[in-house]
Amino acid sequence: MSATEDAFAEELIAYWLSFVRSGDPNTYKLSQSPNWAPFSSHNKERIVLQQRPGNSSNVSGSFMEEDFKLEAERCQFVVTKVDEEQN
């Protein structure tokens, strides 16, 4: 893997191990990683986990984004199709 891919893998591993160790993905995250805010009915942000474009290995490409209403509506529509689409 490239240095950028290694850095991204380390970021993911740090988040998950932090969650396993403390129940909070932020407790032991890497210093360059953004804070992973809890998702709730009041805070509809989610984290986008991605490697940094280019060759950077010391900057995170991950970021928080708002959960968009239209996307949630599409997901709710798909859920209604589960019983009809089962084999």
Secondary structure, 3 states (H helix, E strand, C coil): CCHHHHHHHHHHHHHHHHHHHHCCCCCCCCCCCCCCCCCCCCCCEEEECCCCCCCCCCCCCCEEEECCHHHHHHHHHHHHCHHHHCC
